[in-house]
């Protein structure tokens, strides 16, 4: 099963909760990017490994993560 994860990076505050719950360890803070709020946003490092569990979306306090199963 494949999935697509999208982040509303401009609203991410880099709290790293999504990073801690990913069972595949493919969510990370992107230190190369600074969003308009001044934070490093989270991103998926390897979309091919995503299993679409949506743990990241469920734990996000700002509801900025969308998971679509393809």
Secondary structure, DSSP 8 states (H G I E B T S, - for coil): --EEEEE-GGG-----HHHHH-TT--EEE-TT---TTS---EEES-GGG-----HHHHH-TT--EEEEE-
